[in-house]
Amino acid sequence: MKGKIDKAKLDRFSQSSVLYIPSLFPKDLCNETCAFFLKNERSIIDRFREDKKGLTLDALNSEEYIKYFEYPIALNAELFGRYVNSDVFELSEQLLSEKVYIKSLEIHSRCAKGTPIPPHQDNAYYGLERAKGITFYIPINNQKPTSGGLQYYKVRNDISLSHIPSDESGFSLTIQDTSALENTEILAYNYQPGDCTIHHSNSVHFAEMVPDNTQRGLVVRLSLFSIDDQKKSGHSEWYQSMIRRNRDRNNHVFSSL
């Protein structure tokens, strides 16, 4: 059973908003997921192209690649459902000190020259009143911070920062003022398939543009919310307007390729 956390790890999570756990998921599951995604990527793009919320694309040499896809479990529940196990619930409930439910399971992709992920906190997107959300970031092939992997500012998980609209593809919000983070330690990890970082919804994280000639990185992203938290009034409508703004801007870019 890997779903046990000692007090030292709980304190680390509180102080840094992120916890790294190696080999949380089987390597063979990761390999199978990679193969399935790459085999079906083109059909996913064709099927969901008009879904401005669930699918976001990157481009390389005039070719389209998935950057973010929201519905993998609908394509293959047996495969992606294996990421939703008792360890995930055990870890989440220890870290949040509350019972949780599955909010989303997505797949993210980072290809050569892939666009950056702006500094942000997930709760700016979620809009939870008490920010009681948690995310498992699970690279399913090798990934490093220098190849576009996620990086984390070491901040407490009770800090909430103001956000403004972002034009980066698939990420509609970014932190308004990052000057307070300039001298903050950055935590970054070299992932093997199945390694995992678990971050709080108030974690501040980002990724740099992916360099040329970089192996493509694929990530399963699993998010859970407390059953006792709820969205702020009016947040859903506001956030939908941010999504429309971001997707309309980026669809215009793709239409000109």
N, C-alpha and C positions, 0 to 999 in steps of 0.2 A: 504494500500500500504506500503510494507516494504522496498521498494527500494529507500529510501531517506537517505542521509548521511549529518550530520551537519559538520561544519568546524572543530570541535574538533576531530571527527572521521577521517576526511581527514588528519589532522595533525598527528594523531596517526599512521595512515597507512603509511604515508611518513617516519616517524621516526622509525617504527618497522617492516615494510613490511608485517604486518598481522593485520587483524581485525576479532574479534569474534562477531558473531551475533546469539543469541539464537533463536530457533524455527523458522528458516527461511523457513523450509519445513514441511508439515503436517506429524504428527506422523503415521497416517494410511498409507500414501504413503510409508514411511520407512518400516513399518511392512510388507506391501505387497511385497516390493522389496526384503526384507530378505527371505521371504517364496519362492518367485520365484527363487532366486539364489540358495538356498540350495536344492530345489527340482530338479533343472536342472544342478547342478554342474558336476555330473559325465558325463552327455551327452556332456556338453561343453568341458570337458577335452578330451573325445574321439574324438569329431569332430575337435578340433583345435590343437591337440597335435603336429602336424608337423609345426605349425605356430610359428616360433621362435621369432617373434616380438610381436604378439598380445596376447600370452599366456605365463605366467610364473608360475611355480609351487613351492610350499613348500612341505616338507615331515614330517610326524609325525608317528612314529612306523610303518615305511614302507608303509604308506598310503599317497597318493597324494592329495593335496589340492591346489586350485587356490590361488595364491598370487596377481596376476595382470591379468586382462582381458580387452582387448581394444575395444571389439565390442558388448557390451550389447544392444545398441540401435538397432542393426541389428537383435537381437533375439526377442526383444519385444519393438517396437517403441512406442506403446501406453503407456506402463508403464514408460519406461525410458525417454520418451519425456516430461513427466510431470515435470521433473527437469529443463527443458529449458523454463523458463517463463519470463514475462516482468520484474519482480524484478531483475532477474539475469542480464539482459541487462542494466537496469537502474543503478544498483550498479556498474557494471563493467565500464560503461562509465563515471560515476562520479569519480571513483578511478583512472582510467587511463587518464581521460580528453580527450578521443578519442572514436570514434565509433568502435564497436567490432563485431567479428563474432565467431561462435562456432568452435573451433579447434578439441576438442575431448571430449568424455564422456566415462569413464571407471569405472570398479568396482575393488576395492582393498580389500584384505582379510588379516587378521592377526590372525593366529591360535597359540595355545600353542606351545612353542619352535620355533615359526616363526623367521626367520632370520632378523637381523637388517636392517634398512634403513640408508645408510651412509649419513653424512652431505653433502648437495649439494644445488645448486641453479638450479631451473628448466631451466633457460635460457642457462645453459651449454648444456642441451639437445636440447632446441629449436633453439638456434643460432640466435635469432632475433637481428637485428642491434641496436635497441633502447630498447630492453628488455621490450617491451610493451605487456606483457602477464599477465594473471591473472588466478588463480585457486580457485575453490570452493571445499573445503574438507568437505564432508557431511557424518559423521557417521550415519548409519541407524540402529544401535543398540548402547547400552551403550559402551562408550570407555573412558579410562583414559590413561594418559602418562605412568603409571606403568603397563598397559596391552598392551603396544606396540603402543599407539597412537602417532600421530605426535607431535613433539616439535619444537619450533622456537627460534633461536637466535634473539635477539632484535637488528637488524641492519637496517640502512637506505636502502630505495629501489633503491638508485642510486649506490650502491656498487657492483662491479663485481670481483669475485675471480677466481683464476686459478684452473682448475680441472685436474685430472688424471684418468686413468681407474680403475674401481672397480670390484672385484670378487663377490660382493653380488648379489644374485639372483634377476634379474629384474631391477637392478639399476647399469648401466654400468659405471657411473662416480661418483667421490667423490672429495671433496675439497682437493687440494694438500697440503696445510699447514693450519692447524686449530689453530696454536699457537696464532694468533691474536685474536681468539675468546675466549680464556681461561677465561677472566674476564668479558665476556659479559653476560648480564642477559638472562635467558632462560624463554620463555613464554610457558605455557602448560595449557591445559583446560580439564575439566571433561565434556564430551559431553553426552547429552541425544539425543535420535533419532530425527533428524531434525535440531539440532544445527549445526552451520557451522563456519569454519574459511575460510576467503578469504585471499589468500596470493599472493604477487607480484612475478613475475618470477625471481627477484633478492633476494627473501627471502631465508635465510639459514635455512634449516630444516632437521630433522632426526627423527628416531625412534629406540628405543632400542630393543634388542631381547625380544620376548614375553616369560614371565615366564611360568613354568609348571602350570597346573590346572587353566588356564585362559580362561574365556569365549571368544569365537571367536569374533573378531571385523570385521565388514563389512562397507565399505566406498564407496560412489559414488563420483567420482572425475570428475569435469567438468572444462574444460579449454577454455579460450577465448583469442583471439589475436586482437590487433588493426588492422583495415583495412588498415592503412597507414604505418605499419611496414613490414619488409621483412627479410628473412633469409640472413645471411652473405654468400658471395660467397664461395662455396666449403664445407659448413658446412654439408649438407645432406649426401654427400659421406663419409665424415669423421665419422659422427655419425653412419651411417650404419655399418661401420667397427667396431665401439665400441660395437654395439649391437651384431654383429656376434661373437666377442671375448667373450662377457659375456655369451651369450646363449650357445655357444659351450662348454665353461668351465662348466657351470651348468648342461647342458644335460649329460655331462660325469659323473657328480656326481650322477644324478638320474639313469643313466643306470647301476650304480654299486649297487643300493639299493636291 
